[in-house]
Amino acid sequence: MQTAFFVQPVPAIGKALTDEERRVAGNLDYGPLYLRMTEGLLELSKEGIPIFSLLDVFADQHRTLYSDAFHLKFEAGAESPGLRILAAAVAQHIGAAWKLPRSC
């Protein structure tokens, strides 16, 4: 069975937050601890466990993506831009790790 594990992005790391995101994100003091946890988890990849960090997936995004301390925003009547970016990153990591042929 193929597996892959991902560290989800969080407002405290990897994105310059918009004013709106800063208002709803709450306390971001967990950032250093979350980063240390991520680094520890990524050490497992040296043992062949497919674990990937998505902490930088929003690094180039300047629009509001987070709706609170953990969740991505949904726009009325539309998909979530943040989830679309996240899904593309997950697909890219899985495709590379499992050596899947690109079909589109």
C-alpha positions as a Python dict, from the first residue, in 0.01 Angstrom:
ca = {
    (1, 'M'): (0, 0, 0),
    (2, 'Q'): (135, 340, -96),
    (3, 'T'): (129, 605, 175),
    (4, 'A'): (226, 966, 214),
    (5, 'F'): (208, 1198, 512),
    (6, 'F'): (186, 1576, 506),
    (7, 'V'): (247, 1856, 752),
    (8, 'Q'): (-28, 2107, 688),
    (9, 'P'): (42, 2476, 646),
    (10, 'V'): (-51, 2708, 931),
    (11, 'P'): (-84, 3086, 956),
    (12, 'A'): (217, 3114, 1188),
    (13, 'I'): (465, 2989, 925),
    (14, 'G'): (533, 3044, 557),
    (15, 'K'): (288, 3317, 453),
    (16, 'A'): (286, 3692, 490),
    (17, 'L'): (-59, 3732, 642),
    (18, 'T'): (-308, 3987, 518),
    (19, 'D'): (-466, 4228, 766),
    (20, 'E'): (-781, 4013, 764),
    (21, 'E'): (-581, 3696, 836),
    (22, 'R'): (-396, 3864, 1123),
    (23, 'R'): (-733, 3955, 1275),
    (24, 'V'): (-866, 3597, 1263),
    (25, 'A'): (-550, 3388, 1309),
    (26, 'G'): (-527, 3433, 1683),
    (27, 'N'): (-208, 3376, 1878),
    (28, 'L'): (76, 3271, 1648),
    (29, 'D'): (323, 3188, 1924),
    (30, 'Y'): (302, 2817, 1836),
    (31, 'G'): (511, 2882, 1520),
    (32, 'P'): (855, 2785, 1657),
    (33, 'L'): (720, 2469, 1824),
    (34, 'Y'): (530, 2369, 1507),
    (35, 'L'): (844, 2425, 1302),
    (36, 'R'): (1049, 2211, 1541),
    (37, 'M'): (783, 1937, 1522),
    (38, 'T'): (793, 1955, 1142),
    (39, 'E'): (1170, 1926, 1134),
    (40, 'G'): (1148, 1619, 1360),
    (41, 'L'): (887, 1459, 1138),
    (42, 'L'): (1088, 1528, 824),
    (43, 'E'): (1377, 1333, 980),
    (44, 'L'): (1158, 1026, 928),
    (45, 'S'): (1196, 1070, 553),
    (46, 'K'): (1558, 961, 597),
    (47, 'E'): (1418, 626, 708),
    (48, 'G'): (1205, 595, 395),
    (49, 'I'): (880, 726, 541),
    (50, 'P'): (719, 953, 280),
    (51, 'I'): (650, 1268, 477),
    (52, 'F'): (631, 1612, 321),
    (53, 'S'): (603, 1964, 455),
    (54, 'L'): (349, 2198, 302),
    (55, 'L'): (453, 2490, 522),
    (56, 'D'): (577, 2695, 227),
    (57, 'V'): (289, 2624, -11),
    (58, 'F'): (142, 2974, 40),
    (59, 'A'): (473, 3164, 46),
    (60, 'D'): (395, 3357, -274),
    (61, 'Q'): (29, 3422, -194),
    (62, 'H'): (-71, 3775, -96),
    (63, 'R'): (-447, 3727, -83),
    (64, 'T'): (-650, 3615, 219),
    (65, 'L'): (-656, 3236, 238),
    (66, 'Y'): (-708, 3160, 608),
    (67, 'S'): (-1045, 3205, 777),
    (68, 'D'): (-918, 3134, 1130),
    (69, 'A'): (-622, 2983, 1314),
    (70, 'F'): (-626, 2662, 1105),
    (71, 'H'): (-889, 2661, 831),
    (72, 'L'): (-877, 2788, 478),
    (73, 'K'): (-1136, 3036, 360),
    (74, 'F'): (-1423, 2945, 129),
    (75, 'E'): (-1559, 3219, -91),
    (76, 'A'): (-1935, 3231, -133),
    (77, 'G'): (-2042, 3022, -431),
    (78, 'A'): (-1685, 2929, -516),
    (79, 'E'): (-1413, 2685, -428),
    (80, 'S'): (-1144, 2767, -178),
    (81, 'P'): (-837, 2912, -352),
    (82, 'G'): (-624, 2789, -61),
    (83, 'L'): (-754, 2433, -90),
    (84, 'R'): (-690, 2434, -464),
    (85, 'I'): (-327, 2538, -406),
    (86, 'L'): (-293, 2280, -131),
    (87, 'A'): (-442, 2001, -347),
    (88, 'A'): (-202, 2081, -631),
    (89, 'A'): (96, 2064, -394),
    (90, 'V'): (-20, 1730, -248),
    (91, 'A'): (-72, 1587, -598),
    (92, 'Q'): (274, 1702, -704),
    (93, 'H'): (440, 1540, -400),
    (94, 'I'): (246, 1215, -438),
    (95, 'G'): (314, 1199, -810),
    (96, 'A'): (687, 1241, -758),
    (97, 'A'): (709, 1005, -459),
    (98, 'W'): (508, 728, -623),
    (99, 'K'): (656, 791, -969),
    (100, 'L'): (313, 832, -1124),
    (101, 'P'): (296, 917, -1494),
    (102, 'R'): (158, 1262, -1558),
    (103, 'S'): (-170, 1233, -1750),
    (104, 'C'): (-268, 1598, -1787),
}
